[in-house]
Amino acid sequence: MMAKPLQLAFIGRIVSCYTHEVKNYLAIIKETGGLMKDVIRIKKGKGMDEKQFLGLVEGIDEQINRAVAITDYLNRFGHRMETGCTTVSINDLIEELLALMGRLAYRKRITFRKDLCRGLPETNLDPTVFHYLLFCLLETKMSDLDRNGVVCVGSSYSGGCYRITVCTEGAKTPPPDASAAGDDAGMREAASDLGATVSETGKEIVITVPAAQKQ
């Protein structure tokens, strides 16, 4: 299993992403609420512009729905840390992590693009360890990108193994002393726990995870 300090660091980064994201949603709701008050004061006695007012209310609903969605992701993320190995969908884990990392991507105007093969069989593994490994590799790729870059994440299944790919568009050339993917002790430990291998060719990192028998 991952060492406790690594788990705590990982949790801290994810929670930081989440809190910044929700703070943004709340700020927009507050700003929109203030604008609604201004509209009511200005239009009072002159007849309300129903379309304008409805648009503001719909804007608030949209931000609330986004906050609820990311809270659901965080809730599942937290509960999975209590379970250890369990039956999971690889695609669901990827979707969750990308949603939770939205704030990190937003800071650099980076876009996540997904090419997930539908209908992948479920497997049995520790989702926290998988999340941690993928998180570290995504951060590595994001650090190589200029603003407005794209990180592409794909999934497939063949020969009893899952293949998760991470590649970029618009990547900068890493400095000569940049660490290769998988050199970090934490990533190596996570890969070992999953029985996974991590390889890198050019702009693409490939994680190969053997399927486990569902329990």
ZIPESUL-V355067 format. One record per residue. PHI is phi in whole degrees, 0 to 359 (none if undefined). Layout:
BEGIN
PHI  PHI
END
This chain:
BEGIN
none  296  295  303  302  293  299  296  296  297  301  299  293  295  298  298  302  296  295  295  295  295  301  297  300  295  296  293  298  297  296  293  299  296  295  297  298  296  298  297  294  292  272  303  82  247  92  279  280  299  295  296  294  296  298  294  296  296  297  295  302  297  293  296  297  294  295  296  297  288  293  298  299  294  298  295  302  293  294  293  292  271  262  69  294  204  282  221  258  302  297  297  296  295  302  299  295  296  295  288  269  304  293  299  291  298  302  252  56  271  253  269  241  248  227  265  287  286  80  295  292  288  218  246  202  272  296  295  294  299  302  298  299  294  301  298  290  296  299  301  291  295  291  272  257  281  300  69  281  231  250  257  240  236  219  202  218  200  59  78  226  269  236  250  249  229  222  230  235  85  286  278  282  297  297  304  267  296  287  287  301  92  286  295  300  295  293  296  294  297  299  296  299  273  70  263  241  235  228  223  228  63  270  248  254  239  254  248  240  290  290  247  293  297  252
END
